[in-house]
Amino acid sequence: MKMFVPDARRPLRSARPITGLWLFVLAFAVFFPQITAAQADDDDVIKVDSSVVIANVYITDRNGQAVTGLDQKLFSIFEDGKLQKIESFTSESTPFAAVVLIDSSSSMEYRVSNARSAAIKFLEGLRGQDFAAVANFDNEVRILRDFQSTADLPDIFFDLKADGMTSLNDAVVTAAKMLSTRPEKRRAIIVISDGADNSSKYSQKKALKAALDVGALVYTVDMSPKDAPPTEKAIMQGALKSFAERTGGTFVATPGGAEMRHAFEAIVDELGNQYTISYQPAESKEDGKFHSIEVRVARGGLKIRTREGYIAPKRKN
């Protein structure tokens, strides 16, 4: 694999803090993206079989250690509070497919090298049967490599330069479309970004729906500046936390060194040690609404993490 050598031609310096009017504009872009993406929200981004719902479940004990080997008879799954019949159940370690998204917008100017290193750390953890694709995003989304089971990367990956605005939502939609063609039931989107979307045609709601539609857990790695003002940092982290929490993934605070390595080791380990449950909703849903999912296990002292639910397609009149 080609080794990454940091670009030493340019001295590092602190990014200028976003204040006043710029902070307002950033907040507006993060929390109200649907205003600029209304047209894109009119149609479903991905066509899926809404008759089957898949939930990937990660279970840990009180010490945060993965709990494996639990029998199906211990599990119950509920939709909108109503018990559902489990159609299929998988507990063994199985392959996963993932798309790694690297933010290369101008706001990442002094952290693109860190983002590259983070992506490499994740790819190095692939287990041979796992497949991962890589894309970068600024004003546009570019697929740097399609799904492979190795850590090999094209030269263009090492030549990424920070430029342009940030299309985070569009990147998540692109990743979801890529995963929709994969045979693996365990799917993930790894977002390495400072989190401030200001250029997408799709809203955050539409991007979230796309991820939920393909059953992808979104793991977000926060690349916002460590010394950013608290208000600014909260805004930048908001979208990243939302994607992770709603899909059943995790939010990783700004990593570095050993922290980064351990974070990606944990993500790969988690993806390989999930329980995969599928069910067919007892009542057909084509109402365009959000429907909650809850998984229960008949054993105490466990922490259960899965996606919060799914957004049903809306029946066309």
HELIX and SHEET records of a PDB file:
HELIX    1   1 GLY A   20  PHE A   31  1                                  12    
HELIX    2   2 PRO A   33  ILE A   35  5                                   3    
HELIX    3   3 GLN A   39  ASP A   42  5                                   4    
HELIX    4   4 GLN A   72  LEU A   74  5                                   3    
HELIX    5   5 SER A  106  MET A  108  5                                   3    
HELIX    6   6 VAL A  112  GLU A  124  1                                  13    
HELIX    7   7 ASP A  155  PHE A  158  1                                   4    
HELIX    8   8 LEU A  168  LEU A  179  1                                  12    
HELIX    9   9 GLN A  204  ASP A  213  1                                  10    
HELIX   10  10 PRO A  230  THR A  247  1                                  18    
HELIX   11  11 ALA A  258  GLY A  272  1                                  15    
SHEET    1   A 4 ILE A  86  THR A  90  0                                        
SHEET    2   A 4 TYR A 275  TYR A 279 -1                                        
SHEET    3   A 4 VAL A  53  THR A  60 -1                                        
SHEET    4   A 4 LYS A 303  ARG A 305 -1                                        
SHEET    1   B 4 LYS A  82  GLN A  84  0                                        
SHEET    2   B 4 PHE A  75  GLU A  79 -1                                        
SHEET    3   B 4 PHE A 290  VAL A 297 -1                                        
SHEET    4   B 4 GLY A 309  ILE A 311 -1                                        
SHEET    1   C 6 VAL A 141  GLN A 148  0                                        
SHEET    2   C 6 PHE A 131  PHE A 137 -1                                        
SHEET    3   C 6 PHE A  96  ASP A 103  1                                        
SHEET    4   C 6 ARG A 186  SER A 193  1                                        
SHEET    5   C 6 ALA A 216  ASP A 222  1                                        
SHEET    6   C 6 PHE A 251  VAL A 252  1                                        
END                                                                             
